[in-house]
């Protein structure tokens, strides 16, 4: 296939396509920065404050729910 038979893209559309690709690249870096910042803040809080252990609280909640489901023993 020769390059003469390929359709040409108008300059305005080429610029729009380039802007779209730059925008998605920026969004990628922004989300990576947010993820990293969230991890750093979470580590700081866990090391410097008494953050409750959520898994223990969930287990206690499950035990309470199971105890309420069972009929009273006679």
N, C-alpha and C positions, 0 to 999 in steps of 0.2 A: 504494500500500500504506500503510495507516495504521499509526501507532505502536502502536495497540492490538493488532494482529495479530502483532507481533514478539515472540519469546520473551524472557522476562526472565531475566537471569543472577543467580543467588543471590549474596549479598554475599560469602560465603566463596570462591566461584569467582572473583569479580572481584578480590579481594585476591590470590589465587594467581596470576592472570594478570598483575597488576601486578608482583608479585615476580619472576616469570619474565622480564618485559621489562627490569626493572632489573638482574637478574643477567646477562643476555646483554650489556647495555650495559657493565657493569663488566668482563666478560671481554674485550670488544673493547678497552677502554682498557688493560687489563693486557697483552694481547698486543702492542699498539702500543708500550707502554712497554718491554717486553722487546726488541722489535725495535730500538727506538731505542738502548737501552742497549748492545745487542750491536754496533751500528754504531759507537758512540762508543768502546767498548773496543777494537774492531778497528782503528779509525783510530789510536788512541793507541799500540797495540802496533806497528803498521806504521811509525809515525814514530819511535818511540823504541827499537826493538829490531830486530835483524837477523832478520826473518821470512823463511824460505826462499821462493823463487819456486816455487810448486807446479806451474805450467804447464811450467816448464823440466824439473822432475823427472819429470813425466808423459811429456814428449817423449823424454827419455833412456830411460825405462823401455820405451816403445814401440819405440824403436830396438833396444834389447837383445833384446826379445822377437822382433822381426822377424829379427834376426841369428841367433838360435837356431833359428828355423823353417827358414831356408834351408839346403839341403844344402851341404856344403863344396865349394868350387870345385876342379876337378881340372885 
